[in-house]
Amino acid sequence: MSRRVIAALCLFLTATAHTGCMTAFAAFQPENIGGETIVITTVDAEGEEFQRVLSPIDHDGQLYVAANHWPRAWYHRALENPNVRVTRGDELTDYRATPVSEEEREVLLDDSGFPTVAYLFTGFAPRKFLRLDPR
């Protein structure tokens, strides 16, 4: 895809974001792409809980999650309070969210299969990963 096309699509996304015309973006949310999803519950400084649907990344027996686009308040809350809860199917598990090392990040980038079109629809946001260690 040429840089001109990518730039035009980025301008379109930027121009329409405030109007709610993000149907294509919404189509790429985890609950809409047909794969397994989890719900991560994070807690802010005031103790209020927030839930976010994410796609799990299972790699070498370890569970990871990724912040794939700019709205990533859940990710920042997990950094501030790493005690999170994950609902996977009918199972609730408490985890400690830990930022991954650069080496771990590179492996996950190579193995997690994030399509180029998804980078386009997420405004080329850098992917940030958290490892979820059972508590």
C-alpha positions as CSV (number, residue, x, y, z in Angstrom):
1,M,0.0,0.0,0.0
2,S,1.4,3.4,-1.0
3,R,2.2,6.1,1.5
4,R,-0.3,8.3,-0.2
5,V,-3.1,5.8,0.3
6,I,-2.1,5.3,3.9
7,A,-2.0,9.0,4.6
8,A,-5.4,9.5,3.0
9,L,-6.9,6.7,5.1
10,C,-5.3,8.2,8.3
11,L,-6.8,11.6,7.4
12,F,-10.2,10.0,6.9
13,L,-10.0,8.3,10.2
14,T,-8.9,11.4,12.0
15,A,-11.6,13.5,10.3
16,T,-14.4,11.0,11.1
17,A,-13.4,10.0,14.6
18,H,-15.3,12.7,16.4
19,T,-18.5,12.1,14.4
20,G,-18.9,8.5,15.5
21,C,-18.4,7.2,12.0
22,M,-15.9,4.6,13.0
23,T,-17.8,1.5,11.8
24,A,-14.7,0.0,10.2
25,F,-12.7,0.6,13.4
26,A,-15.4,-1.0,15.5
27,A,-15.5,-4.0,13.3
28,F,-11.9,-4.9,14.4
29,Q,-12.8,-4.9,18.1
30,P,-12.0,-8.3,19.8
31,E,-15.7,-9.2,20.3
32,N,-16.4,-8.7,16.6
33,I,-13.6,-10.7,15.0
34,G,-14.7,-14.1,16.1
35,G,-11.8,-15.1,18.2
36,E,-11.6,-15.9,21.9
37,T,-12.0,-12.9,24.2
38,I,-11.4,-12.2,27.8
39,V,-12.6,-9.4,30.0
40,I,-9.9,-7.6,32.1
41,T,-11.0,-5.7,35.2
42,T,-8.7,-2.9,36.2
43,V,-9.1,-0.5,39.2
44,D,-8.3,3.2,39.3
45,A,-6.8,5.2,42.1
46,E,-10.3,5.8,43.7
47,G,-11.0,2.1,43.7
48,E,-13.5,2.2,40.8
49,E,-13.5,-0.9,38.6
50,F,-13.5,-0.8,34.8
51,Q,-13.9,-3.7,32.4
52,R,-12.4,-4.0,28.9
53,V,-12.8,-6.8,26.3
54,L,-9.5,-8.0,24.9
55,S,-8.1,-10.7,22.8
56,P,-5.8,-13.0,24.9
57,I,-2.4,-14.0,23.6
58,D,-1.3,-17.4,24.8
59,H,2.4,-17.9,24.3
60,D,4.6,-20.7,25.7
61,G,2.1,-21.3,28.5
62,Q,1.9,-17.7,29.5
63,L,-1.0,-15.3,29.1
64,Y,-0.4,-11.8,27.6
65,V,-2.6,-8.9,26.6
66,A,-1.9,-6.1,24.2
67,A,-2.9,-2.5,24.0
68,N,-3.3,-2.2,20.3
69,H,-4.6,1.3,19.8
70,W,-4.6,4.7,21.3
71,P,-7.6,4.4,23.7
72,R,-5.7,2.4,26.3
73,A,-6.9,3.7,29.7
74,W,-7.2,0.1,30.9
75,Y,-3.5,-0.4,30.1
76,H,-2.4,2.7,32.2
77,R,-4.7,1.6,35.1
78,A,-3.0,-1.8,35.0
79,L,0.4,-0.2,35.2
80,E,-0.7,2.0,38.1
81,N,-2.5,-0.9,39.9
82,P,-1.2,-4.2,38.5
83,N,-3.7,-6.3,40.4
84,V,-6.2,-7.2,37.8
85,R,-8.9,-9.8,37.3
86,V,-9.6,-11.7,34.1
87,T,-12.8,-13.4,33.1
88,R,-12.1,-16.1,30.6
89,G,-15.2,-18.1,29.8
90,D,-16.8,-18.9,33.1
91,E,-13.5,-18.7,35.0
92,L,-12.4,-15.6,37.1
93,T,-8.7,-15.4,37.9
94,D,-6.6,-12.8,39.7
95,Y,-3.4,-11.7,38.0
96,R,-0.5,-9.3,38.4
97,A,0.0,-7.4,35.2
98,T,3.7,-6.9,34.3
99,P,5.1,-4.9,31.4
100,V,7.2,-7.1,29.2
101,S,10.9,-6.8,28.4
102,E,11.9,-5.5,25.0
103,E,13.1,-9.0,24.1
104,E,9.7,-10.5,25.1
105,R,7.9,-7.7,23.2
106,E,9.9,-8.5,20.0
107,V,8.9,-12.2,20.3
108,L,5.3,-11.3,20.8
109,L,5.3,-8.9,17.9
110,D,6.6,-11.7,15.6
111,D,4.2,-14.4,16.9
112,S,0.9,-12.6,17.7
113,G,-0.2,-12.1,14.1
114,F,-1.5,-8.5,14.2
115,P,-2.5,-7.7,10.6
116,T,-1.3,-4.7,8.8
117,V,-4.9,-3.5,8.2
118,A,-5.3,-3.4,12.0
119,Y,-2.3,-1.1,12.3
120,L,-4.0,1.2,9.8
121,F,-7.3,1.3,11.6
122,T,-5.6,1.9,15.0
123,G,-3.6,4.9,13.7
124,F,-0.3,3.0,13.7
125,A,-0.3,2.9,17.5
126,P,2.6,1.1,19.0
127,R,1.6,-2.3,20.5
128,K,2.3,-2.5,24.3
129,F,2.1,-5.9,26.0
130,L,1.4,-7.0,29.6
131,R,2.2,-10.4,30.9
132,L,-0.5,-11.7,33.3
133,D,1.1,-13.7,36.1
134,P,-1.4,-15.6,38.3
135,R,-1.6,-14.3,41.9
